[in-house]
Amino acid sequence: MKKQLLAVIELGGYPNFVPLYESMGFEVTMANSVRNAIRTIKKIKPQVVVAEFNYQSDFRDRTSSLESLLSTVQRLEQCEVIVFYEQEFAHQLEKLTAQYPINTVLSFPIEEASLKTALQNISNSE
């Protein structure tokens, strides 16, 4: 049975990594918003979630909608998280990594080789 990977692409602007995910044996489900992703997580219980950190300074009590996603992921027994982020928001992302388990953070531009290594490390740790 293939492992489930949920790719959450809100803003995009980077290559389509679905062929990479599939070549590594994942069944890929896509979501275009955190709200849709949370619904999907409850249905498919993915082993891996790949999401973007989109810092939103207008949020009063949070740094981004990624926090809602991560709190949902925490409820799963085994789910690894890879987060893509803009280097200029690294200090904001640190607040999340201190609060939630995130396996890998990759800064833009995302290199396919780095993503592949992160996925291999996740697969090897299972």
C-alpha positions as CSV (number, residue, x, y, z in Angstrom):
1,M,0.0,0.0,0.0
2,K,1.3,3.4,-1.0
3,K,2.1,6.0,1.7
4,Q,-0.1,9.1,1.6
5,L,1.4,12.5,1.0
6,L,-0.6,15.7,1.3
7,A,0.8,18.7,-0.6
8,V,-0.7,22.0,0.5
9,I,-0.1,24.6,-2.1
10,E,-1.6,28.0,-1.2
11,L,0.7,30.4,-3.1
12,G,2.9,28.2,-5.1
13,G,5.5,29.8,-7.3
14,Y,7.8,26.8,-7.3
15,P,8.1,23.6,-9.4
16,N,5.5,20.9,-9.4
17,F,7.0,18.2,-7.2
18,V,4.2,15.7,-7.7
19,P,6.3,13.6,-10.1
20,L,9.1,13.5,-7.5
21,Y,6.6,12.4,-4.7
22,E,5.1,9.7,-7.0
23,S,8.5,8.4,-8.0
24,M,9.3,7.9,-4.3
25,G,6.2,5.8,-3.8
26,F,3.7,8.3,-2.4
27,E,0.1,8.6,-3.4
28,V,-0.3,12.4,-3.6
29,T,-3.3,14.4,-2.6
30,M,-3.3,18.2,-3.2
31,A,-5.0,21.0,-1.3
32,N,-5.1,24.6,-2.2
33,S,-5.9,26.0,1.3
34,V,-5.3,25.1,4.9
35,R,-9.0,24.7,5.4
36,N,-9.2,22.1,2.7
37,A,-6.0,20.4,3.9
38,I,-7.4,20.0,7.4
39,R,-10.5,18.3,6.0
40,T,-8.3,16.1,3.9
41,I,-6.0,15.2,6.8
42,K,-9.0,13.9,8.7
43,K,-10.0,11.7,5.8
44,I,-6.7,10.2,4.5
45,K,-4.4,10.5,7.5
46,P,-1.3,11.1,5.5
47,Q,2.2,9.9,6.5
48,V,3.7,13.2,5.1
49,V,2.5,16.7,4.8
50,V,4.3,19.3,2.6
51,A,3.1,22.8,3.2
52,E,4.2,26.5,2.8
53,F,4.8,28.9,5.6
54,N,3.1,32.1,4.5
55,Y,3.7,34.7,7.2
56,Q,0.7,36.8,7.8
57,S,1.4,39.9,10.0
58,D,-2.3,40.8,10.1
59,F,-3.1,37.8,12.3
60,R,-3.6,38.9,15.9
61,D,-2.7,35.7,17.7
62,R,-0.9,33.6,15.1
63,T,1.8,33.9,12.5
64,S,0.1,32.0,9.8
65,S,-2.7,29.5,9.0
66,L,0.0,26.8,9.1
67,E,-0.5,26.7,12.9
68,S,-4.0,25.4,12.4
69,L,-2.7,22.7,10.1
70,L,0.1,21.7,12.4
71,S,-2.2,21.4,15.4
72,T,-4.4,19.0,13.3
73,V,-1.3,17.0,12.2
74,Q,-0.3,16.6,15.9
75,R,-3.3,14.4,16.4
76,L,-2.1,11.8,13.9
77,E,0.0,9.0,15.2
78,Q,2.7,9.2,12.5
79,C,2.9,12.2,10.2
80,E,6.0,13.9,9.1
81,V,6.0,17.6,8.1
82,I,8.1,19.4,5.5
83,V,7.7,23.2,5.4
84,F,8.7,25.5,2.5
85,Y,9.5,29.1,3.6
86,E,10.9,32.5,2.5
87,Q,14.3,33.1,4.2
88,E,13.1,36.6,5.3
89,F,10.5,35.0,7.6
90,A,12.9,32.5,9.2
91,H,12.6,34.2,12.6
92,Q,8.8,33.9,12.4
93,L,9.0,30.2,11.4
94,E,11.2,29.6,14.4
95,K,8.3,30.4,16.7
96,L,6.4,27.5,15.0
97,T,9.2,25.1,15.1
98,A,9.5,25.7,18.8
99,Q,5.9,24.9,19.3
100,Y,5.1,22.1,16.7
101,P,7.1,19.2,15.5
102,I,8.3,20.0,11.9
103,N,10.7,17.5,10.4
104,T,12.3,19.6,7.7
105,V,12.3,23.2,6.7
106,L,13.4,24.2,3.2
107,S,13.9,27.8,2.1
108,F,13.0,29.1,-1.3
109,P,14.1,28.4,-4.0
110,I,13.3,24.8,-3.2
111,E,15.9,22.5,-4.7
112,E,14.5,19.1,-5.8
113,A,17.6,17.3,-4.5
114,S,17.0,18.8,-1.0
115,L,13.4,17.8,-1.0
116,K,14.2,14.3,-2.2
117,T,16.8,13.9,0.6
118,A,14.2,15.1,3.2
119,L,11.7,12.6,1.9
120,Q,14.3,9.8,1.9
121,N,15.2,10.6,5.5
122,I,11.5,10.4,6.4
123,S,11.1,7.1,4.6
124,N,14.3,5.7,6.3
125,S,13.1,6.7,9.8
126,E,9.9,4.7,9.5
